[in-house]
Amino acid sequence: MAVREKKRVQVQIDKDLANDTKAVLSELGLNPTTAINMFYKRIVADGALPFKPALSEAEKANLHLLEATQNLPVTKFKDAKEVADWLNINDFLETAKETDLKDLLNKSLHDPDSEKRKVYDALYTYFLDKRQDKVIKRKAFVR
């Protein structure tokens, strides 16, 4: 068998990510070079990435919220209490328990302001997720 010529591939990766990955690979009996070679071979064999790059629903909701709020003015705070006082968070959380999800969904679909629609959509997703978690955690919920 002929020895194949090698090519050096250099990439910049977050140091913590590289260290965490190396530890996982070590547990699997692999090193980064072997894992990268396996990754490249799978790409060639499949003609595609060996996984589907996608965001989770929570990541999508966070992204929508970030996009909807990126042009809002920024207020700086010195501690968590200042933030909670500014948000009046306790009143907000109490109100959130009573939020009409149908109303939020309707606003996320039909509000004339596209930026508000994004915020309503993110809030709808957040509150729906919280309510679903609450239902799933009930003793009577069948798994």
C-alpha angles and dihedrals in degrees: 000000000000119000110246121227112251129221124206115232117193125191136170112238130174107268095230091048091050092049093047091048092049090053092051092046090049090055087053091050093249136115127215093258093054092045092051091048089051090049093051092046091052091050090052093045094049099032087228143060112294091236137038110255103222142143122241117241090256091052090049091051091049091048091051090050092049092048092047093050103036095103096044118113115267123234118195121217131192098212146002093265091058089052093048091048092049093048094041081221098181092058090045093053092047090050091046091061088062097041113134104233092198089056092050091047091049091050092046089055103036112024108124091225109078092203091054089048089058092051092046090049092052091047092047091052092046096049093042090052092049092050092047090051089051092052093047092051093056115111091232093056110112115225 
